[in-house]
């Protein structure tokens, strides 16, 4: 019984060590995509602030 637990622990440790880099890269890729989506959403929702007496941005020909 003790050998079964020990072999299970060793196999789990080996699997964790071999798959950890893949899991880390997948998580980094997902986090990067989430940051890009969040930044794009914030950019879409942001309205430019204009002062009440400011000249319009498009003045045409002067």
C-alpha positions in Angstrom: 0.0 0.0 0.0 2.8 2.4 0.9 4.5 1.8 -2.5 1.3 2.6 -4.4 1.0 6.0 -2.6 4.7 6.7 -3.2 4.6 5.8 -6.8 1.5 7.9 -7.3 3.2 10.9 -5.7 6.3 10.4 -7.8 4.2 10.1 -11.0 2.3 13.2 -10.1 5.4 15.2 -9.4 6.9 14.1 -12.7 3.8 15.0 -14.6 3.6 18.4 -12.9 7.2 19.1 -13.7 6.9 18.2 -17.3 3.6 20.0 -18.0 4.3 23.1 -15.8 6.0 25.1 -18.7 3.0 24.4 -21.0 0.5 25.4 -18.4 2.4 28.6 -17.6 2.6 29.6 -21.3 -1.1 29.0 -21.8 -1.9 31.1 -18.8 0.3 33.9 -19.9 -1.3 33.8 -23.4 -4.8 33.9 -21.8 -3.9 36.8 -19.5 -2.4 38.7 -22.4 -5.5 38.2 -24.5 -7.7 39.4 -21.5 -5.6 42.5 -21.1 -5.9 43.3 -24.8 -9.7 42.8 -24.8 -10.0 44.9 -21.6 -7.9 47.7 -23.0 -9.9 47.7 -26.2 -13.2 47.8 -24.2 -12.0 50.7 -22.1 -10.8 52.6 -25.3 -14.3 52.1 -26.8 -16.1 53.4 -23.7 -13.9 56.4 -23.1 -15.3 59.7 -24.4 -13.0 62.5 -25.0 -13.3 65.3 -22.4 -13.8 68.7 -23.9 -13.6 72.0 -22.1 -16.7 74.2 -22.4 -14.9 77.1 -24.1 -12.5 75.0 -26.2 -12.3 75.3 -30.0 -13.7 72.4 -32.0 -11.1 69.8 -33.1 -12.1 70.0 -36.8 -11.8 73.7 -37.8 -11.6 73.1 -41.5 -9.9 75.8 -43.7 -8.6 78.8 -41.8 
